[in-house]
């Protein structure tokens, strides 16, 4: 589906109420469901933009808003506390409901499990996502790692057992494996695809990570379709693959992706696909209801279609624009998404919409030396970049992608990147 198709669909969904909505007065009360990066950022921007009405933020997490990327790194390592990775000071004048679950929403209020309904004139869904589960694997207990509350039980368990088996070789799985290894655990990673990090990196870079983990005492097994997890009499877990291979460990971490928390939106009748569909102004298919962060499925103005950004920066960017949209301010285009990963002291950065199947051009450095920049090309479009050691290149690629001009892969060099940045900026 192209960007124009998505915009047309959203226009058809919202047209019955758009004229009335545009004539509506400034909201007096705003409710934000979700107290993560998106919810906190939206509240902060609303106040910064001069909104003086009531803001209520509802979140099931009992902690103040913290930087979720720290969960699989600093928090799991124990080098920082939640208080040290807070996103910022509490936003002045916001009624925060920590440890409260939103049960349902109506056209003017949110029903919660602890107290009276909370009324709104405008509603922002920033409900985030949760760890994906694997069904029918048996009775073996496993851990997941998404929030600060998950950290201590997981760390205590692999410290006790001395071994950790990670199912899933994505960002969280690989980061948690690296962290657990620094704490002395014996670690093995099982990945269903042919290489780890395959959602964002080509096989050459993924294989580099296999070697990097091996250098640090971690074995990554690929093409593993887990079929069963069972606890043996000695307390260890036996994980069996469909092809008969088996591994055992004292602790098992399931890190196979996330599922957007769309239940409230679906029950309310909002348009959804993989997430809650929004237009370029972060508006859903219902009047005065917006969505941002992991739960939102946003239009891709550059490549067409839609996508969900599951990274911290995307949540902050979308929430900023949602807050301004609620207030009727100029929103502007979403930033080209980007993210990072720290494993074994190596910082990987990536931007755009890279996949393992894109055509990659090594622009600078050497993958073997773990210091490089590689650009992802799809047809004549630059769609992303991934690299280690050259963060400036990633910033340059984001600016070039945002410009939307076609590229000639044969001309992709470091000098070309710098010239193009000057041209677009």
C-alpha positions as CSV (number, residue, x, y, z in Angstrom):
1,X,0.0,0.0,0.0
2,X,1.4,3.4,-1.0
3,X,1.5,6.5,1.2
4,X,-1.2,8.1,-0.9
5,X,-3.4,4.9,-0.4
6,X,-2.9,5.1,3.4
7,X,-3.7,8.9,3.4
8,X,-6.8,8.2,1.3
9,X,-8.0,5.5,3.6
10,X,-7.4,7.6,6.7
11,X,-9.2,10.6,5.0
12,X,-12.2,8.4,4.3
13,X,-12.3,7.2,7.9
14,X,-12.0,10.7,9.5
15,X,-14.0,12.8,7.0
16,X,-17.4,12.3,8.7
17,X,-16.1,14.2,11.8
18,X,-13.2,16.3,10.4
19,X,-15.2,19.5,9.8
20,X,-16.8,19.4,13.2
21,X,-13.4,18.6,14.8
22,X,-11.8,21.6,13.1
23,X,-14.4,23.9,14.5
24,X,-14.0,22.5,18.0
25,X,-12.4,24.6,20.7
26,X,-9.1,23.9,22.3
27,X,-9.3,20.8,24.5
28,X,-9.6,21.5,28.2
29,X,-8.7,18.1,29.4
30,X,-6.2,15.6,27.8
31,X,-5.8,12.0,28.8
32,X,-2.6,10.0,27.9
33,X,-2.8,6.3,28.2
34,X,0.7,5.1,28.6
35,X,3.6,6.4,30.8
36,X,6.6,5.4,28.7
37,X,8.7,7.7,26.5
38,X,5.8,8.6,24.2
39,X,3.4,9.4,27.0
40,X,5.9,11.4,29.0
41,X,7.2,13.3,26.0
42,X,3.6,14.2,24.9
43,X,2.8,15.6,28.4
44,X,6.1,17.6,28.4
45,X,5.5,19.0,24.9
46,X,1.9,19.9,25.8
47,X,3.0,22.1,28.7
48,X,5.9,23.5,26.7
49,X,3.5,24.5,24.0
50,X,1.4,26.5,26.5
51,X,-1.5,24.1,27.2
52,X,-2.9,25.1,30.6
53,X,-5.7,22.5,30.9
54,X,-5.7,19.3,32.8
55,X,-3.4,16.4,31.7
56,X,-3.8,12.9,33.1
57,X,-1.3,10.2,32.3
58,X,-2.3,6.6,33.0
59,X,0.4,3.8,33.2
60,X,0.5,0.3,34.5
61,X,4.3,0.6,35.3
62,X,4.8,1.5,38.9
63,X,8.1,3.4,38.2
64,X,8.5,6.9,37.0
65,X,9.2,7.1,33.3
66,X,12.6,5.8,32.5
67,X,14.7,5.1,29.4
68,X,13.6,1.6,28.2
69,X,16.8,1.0,26.2
70,X,18.6,0.7,29.5
71,X,16.6,-2.4,30.5
72,X,18.8,-4.9,28.6
73,X,22.0,-3.0,29.3
74,X,22.7,-0.8,32.3
75,X,19.7,-2.0,34.4
76,X,20.4,-5.7,33.8
77,X,24.1,-5.2,34.4
78,X,23.3,-3.4,37.7
79,X,25.5,-0.5,36.8
80,X,22.6,2.0,37.0
81,X,19.4,2.1,39.0
82,X,16.0,3.1,37.6
83,X,16.4,6.5,39.3
84,X,19.6,7.1,37.3
85,X,17.9,6.5,33.9
86,X,14.8,8.5,34.4
87,X,13.6,10.3,31.3
88,X,13.4,13.6,33.2
89,X,11.8,15.5,36.0
90,X,8.0,15.0,36.5
91,X,6.0,17.3,34.2
92,X,4.4,20.1,36.2
93,X,0.7,19.9,36.7
94,X,0.2,16.4,35.3
95,X,-1.9,13.9,37.2
96,X,0.1,10.7,36.9
97,X,-1.6,7.4,37.7
98,X,1.2,4.9,38.1
99,X,0.3,1.2,38.5
100,X,-3.2,1.8,37.0
101,X,-4.6,-0.1,34.1
102,X,-7.0,1.4,31.5
103,X,-9.8,-1.1,31.0
104,X,-11.7,0.6,28.2
105,X,-12.3,3.9,26.5
106,X,-15.5,5.7,25.4
107,X,-16.0,8.8,23.4
108,X,-15.3,11.1,26.4
109,X,-13.6,9.0,29.2
110,X,-11.2,6.3,30.1
111,X,-12.3,3.5,32.5
112,X,-9.6,2.4,34.8
113,X,-9.2,-0.4,37.3
114,X,-8.6,2.0,40.2
115,X,-11.1,4.8,40.6
116,X,-13.6,6.7,38.7
117,X,-13.6,7.2,34.9
118,X,-11.2,9.9,33.7
119,X,-12.8,12.3,31.3
120,X,-11.1,13.8,28.2
121,X,-11.6,16.2,25.4
122,X,-8.6,14.7,23.6
123,X,-7.1,11.2,24.1
124,X,-3.6,10.0,23.2
125,X,-3.0,6.2,23.1
126,X,0.7,5.6,23.9
127,X,0.2,2.0,25.2
128,X,3.4,0.7,23.8
129,X,4.0,-3.0,23.3
130,X,4.7,-6.2,25.3
131,X,7.0,-9.2,24.9
132,X,5.8,-11.7,22.3
133,X,5.1,-15.2,23.7
134,X,5.5,-18.5,22.0
135,X,2.5,-20.8,22.3
136,X,2.5,-24.6,22.9
137,X,6.1,-24.9,24.0
138,X,5.3,-26.9,27.1
139,X,5.3,-26.1,30.8
140,X,8.9,-24.8,31.2
141,X,9.0,-21.4,32.8
142,X,10.8,-18.6,30.9
143,X,11.6,-15.0,31.5
144,X,10.9,-12.0,29.3
145,X,12.7,-8.6,29.4
146,X,10.7,-5.5,28.6
147,X,10.4,-3.4,31.7
148,X,12.5,-2.5,34.8
149,X,10.3,-4.9,36.8
150,X,11.6,-7.8,34.7
151,X,15.3,-7.1,35.4
152,X,15.9,-8.2,39.0
153,X,14.1,-11.6,38.7
154,X,16.0,-12.5,35.5
155,X,19.4,-11.4,36.9
156,X,18.9,-13.2,40.2
157,X,17.9,-16.4,38.4
158,X,20.9,-16.6,36.0
159,X,23.2,-15.6,38.8
160,X,21.8,-18.5,40.8
161,X,21.9,-21.1,38.0
162,X,25.1,-19.8,36.3
163,X,23.7,-20.3,32.7
164,X,21.3,-18.5,30.4
165,X,19.7,-19.7,27.2
166,X,18.3,-16.8,25.1
167,X,15.6,-17.7,22.5
168,X,15.8,-14.9,20.0
169,X,18.8,-13.2,18.4
170,X,17.3,-9.7,17.9
171,X,18.5,-6.5,19.6
172,X,17.1,-7.3,23.1
173,X,18.2,-10.9,23.0
174,X,21.7,-10.1,21.9
175,X,22.1,-7.2,24.3
176,X,20.8,-9.3,27.2
177,X,23.2,-12.1,26.2
178,X,26.2,-9.8,26.2
179,X,25.2,-8.3,29.5
180,X,24.7,-11.7,31.2
181,X,28.1,-12.8,30.0
182,X,29.7,-9.8,31.6
183,X,28.1,-10.9,34.9
184,X,29.7,-14.4,34.6
185,X,26.9,-16.5,33.1
186,X,27.4,-19.1,30.5
187,X,25.3,-17.9,27.6
188,X,23.8,-19.5,24.5
189,X,21.6,-17.8,21.9
190,X,19.1,-19.5,19.6
191,X,17.9,-17.6,16.6
192,X,15.1,-18.8,14.2
193,X,16.5,-16.9,11.2
194,X,19.7,-17.7,9.3
195,X,21.6,-14.9,11.2
196,X,21.0,-12.7,14.2
197,X,19.8,-9.1,13.9
198,X,18.4,-10.1,10.5
199,X,15.6,-7.5,10.8
200,X,18.0,-4.6,10.5
201,X,21.3,-5.9,9.1
202,X,22.6,-7.9,6.1
203,X,24.1,-11.3,6.6
204,X,27.7,-10.0,6.4
205,X,27.1,-7.7,9.4
206,X,25.0,-10.3,11.2
207,X,27.8,-12.8,10.9
208,X,30.2,-10.2,12.3
209,X,28.0,-10.3,15.4
210,X,28.2,-14.0,15.6
211,X,32.0,-13.7,15.7
212,X,31.9,-10.9,18.2
213,X,29.7,-12.9,20.6
214,X,32.0,-16.0,20.0
215,X,35.0,-13.9,20.9
216,X,33.2,-13.1,24.2
217,X,32.3,-16.7,25.0
218,X,28.7,-16.8,23.6
219,X,27.6,-19.3,21.0
220,X,24.8,-18.3,18.6
221,X,22.9,-21.1,16.9
222,X,20.8,-20.1,13.8
223,X,18.0,-21.7,11.9
224,X,16.5,-22.9,15.2
225,X,12.8,-23.5,15.3
226,X,12.1,-24.1,19.0
227,X,9.4,-26.7,19.5
228,X,9.4,-27.4,23.3
229,X,10.7,-26.2,26.6
230,X,10.5,-28.5,29.6
231,X,11.9,-28.4,33.1
232,X,13.9,-31.5,34.2
233,X,14.1,-33.0,37.6
234,X,17.4,-31.2,38.4
235,X,15.7,-27.8,37.7
236,X,17.4,-27.1,34.4
237,X,15.4,-26.3,31.3
238,X,15.7,-28.5,28.2
239,X,14.9,-26.6,24.9
240,X,14.3,-28.7,21.9
241,X,14.2,-27.6,18.2
242,X,12.0,-29.1,15.5
243,X,15.0,-30.7,13.9
244,X,15.9,-32.6,17.1
245,X,18.7,-30.4,18.4
246,X,18.5,-29.7,22.1
247,X,20.1,-27.3,24.6
248,X,19.9,-27.0,28.4
249,X,20.4,-24.2,30.8
250,X,19.4,-23.1,34.2
251,X,17.6,-19.9,33.0
252,X,15.7,-19.3,29.8
253,X,15.0,-15.8,28.4
254,X,12.4,-15.5,25.6
255,X,13.2,-12.5,23.4
256,X,11.3,-13.0,20.1
257,X,10.0,-9.5,19.5
258,X,7.1,-7.5,20.7
259,X,3.3,-7.2,20.3
260,X,1.7,-3.7,20.2
261,X,-0.9,-3.2,22.9
262,X,-3.9,-2.5,20.6
263,X,-6.6,-4.0,22.7
264,X,-8.1,-0.7,23.9
265,X,-8.1,0.6,20.3
266,X,-9.7,-2.5,18.9
267,X,-12.4,-2.6,21.5
268,X,-13.2,1.1,20.8
269,X,-13.4,0.3,17.1
270,X,-10.3,2.2,15.8
271,X,-8.8,1.3,12.5
272,X,-5.9,-1.1,13.1
273,X,-3.5,-3.3,11.2
274,X,-0.2,-4.3,12.8
275,X,-0.8,-1.3,15.1
276,X,-3.2,1.6,15.4
277,X,-3.5,3.4,12.1
278,X,-2.8,7.1,12.2
279,X,-2.5,9.8,9.6
280,X,0.5,12.2,9.2
281,X,-0.9,14.2,12.2
282,X,-1.0,11.2,14.4
283,X,-4.8,11.2,14.3
284,X,-6.6,7.8,14.5
285,X,-9.9,7.0,12.8
286,X,-12.0,8.5,15.7
287,X,-12.4,12.1,16.6
288,X,-10.1,13.6,19.2
289,X,-8.2,10.3,19.6
290,X,-4.5,10.1,18.7
291,X,-1.8,7.4,18.9
292,X,2.0,7.5,19.2
293,X,4.9,5.2,19.9
294,X,5.2,1.4,19.6
295,X,1.4,1.1,19.2
296,X,1.1,3.5,16.3
297,X,1.3,2.5,12.6
298,X,2.4,5.6,10.8
299,X,2.5,6.5,7.0
300,X,5.9,6.4,5.3
301,X,5.9,9.5,3.1
302,X,9.1,8.5,1.5
303,X,8.8,4.8,0.7
304,X,5.0,4.4,0.8
305,X,3.0,2.1,3.0
306,X,3.1,2.2,6.8
307,X,5.4,1.1,9.5
308,X,5.8,0.8,13.3
309,X,8.9,2.3,14.9
310,X,9.8,0.2,17.9
311,X,12.7,2.4,19.0
312,X,13.0,5.1,21.7
313,X,13.7,7.9,19.2
314,X,10.6,7.1,17.2
315,X,8.4,7.2,20.3
316,X,9.7,10.6,21.3
317,X,9.4,12.0,17.7
318,X,5.8,10.8,17.3
319,X,4.7,11.9,20.7
320,X,6.1,15.4,20.0
321,X,4.0,15.6,16.8
322,X,0.9,14.1,18.4
323,X,1.0,16.7,21.2
324,X,1.3,19.6,18.7
325,X,-1.5,18.1,16.6
326,X,-3.8,17.9,19.6
327,X,-3.3,21.6,20.0
328,X,-3.8,22.4,16.4
329,X,-0.1,23.5,15.9
330,X,2.1,22.8,12.8
331,X,3.2,19.2,13.0
332,X,5.8,18.7,10.2
333,X,7.2,15.4,8.8
334,X,8.2,12.6,11.1
335,X,12.0,12.2,11.4
336,X,13.7,9.3,9.6
337,X,13.8,6.6,12.3
338,X,17.1,5.5,13.9
339,X,18.3,3.4,16.8
340,X,21.4,1.9,18.4
341,X,22.6,-1.2,20.2
342,X,25.5,-1.6,22.7
343,X,27.0,-5.1,22.8
344,X,30.4,-6.0,24.2
345,X,31.3,-2.4,24.3
346,X,30.6,-1.9,20.6
347,X,28.0,0.7,19.6
348,X,26.0,-0.1,16.5
349,X,23.8,2.6,14.9
350,X,21.2,2.2,12.2
351,X,18.8,4.5,10.5
352,X,15.9,4.4,8.0
353,X,14.2,1.2,7.0
354,X,16.9,-1.3,6.5
355,X,16.3,-5.0,5.9
356,X,18.5,-8.0,5.4
357,X,17.5,-8.2,1.8
358,X,18.4,-4.7,0.7
359,X,21.4,-4.0,-1.5
360,X,24.2,-2.7,0.7
361,X,27.1,-0.5,-0.3
362,X,30.1,-0.4,2.0
363,X,30.8,3.4,2.1
364,X,33.6,3.5,4.7
365,X,35.8,1.3,6.8
366,X,35.7,-2.5,7.2
367,X,33.1,-4.9,8.6
368,X,35.8,-7.3,9.7
369,X,37.5,-4.5,11.7
370,X,34.1,-3.6,13.2
371,X,34.4,0.0,12.1
372,X,32.3,0.9,9.0
373,X,29.4,2.5,7.4
374,X,27.1,0.6,5.0
375,X,24.3,2.2,3.1
376,X,21.1,0.3,2.2
377,X,19.8,0.9,-1.4
378,X,16.4,-0.3,-2.8
379,X,16.2,0.4,-6.5
380,X,17.3,4.0,-6.8
381,X,16.4,5.0,-3.3
382,X,18.7,5.3,-0.3
383,X,16.6,3.7,2.5
384,X,19.0,3.4,5.4
385,X,22.4,3.0,6.8
386,X,24.0,0.8,9.5
387,X,27.5,1.3,11.0
388,X,29.9,1.2,13.8
389,X,32.3,4.0,14.7
390,X,31.0,6.7,12.3
391,X,27.9,8.3,13.9
392,X,28.2,11.4,11.7
393,X,27.6,9.2,8.7
394,X,24.3,7.9,10.1
395,X,23.1,11.5,10.7
396,X,24.1,12.4,7.2
397,X,22.2,9.5,5.7
398,X,19.1,10.4,7.7
399,X,19.2,13.9,6.2
400,X,19.7,12.5,2.7
401,X,16.8,10.0,3.0
402,X,14.5,12.8,4.3
403,X,15.2,14.7,1.1
404,X,13.8,11.8,-1.0
405,X,16.1,12.2,-4.0
406,X,17.1,9.1,-6.0
407,X,20.7,7.9,-5.8
408,X,23.3,6.1,-7.9
409,X,24.7,3.3,-5.9
410,X,28.0,3.4,-7.8
411,X,28.6,6.9,-6.5
412,X,28.0,6.1,-2.8
413,X,31.2,7.2,-1.0
414,X,32.1,9.0,2.2
415,X,32.8,12.2,0.2
416,X,29.4,11.9,-1.6
417,X,27.6,11.6,1.8
418,X,29.3,14.8,3.0
419,X,28.5,16.7,-0.3
420,X,24.9,15.6,-0.2
421,X,24.5,16.7,3.4
422,X,25.7,20.2,2.4
423,X,23.2,20.1,-0.5
424,X,20.2,19.2,1.6
425,X,21.1,21.4,4.5
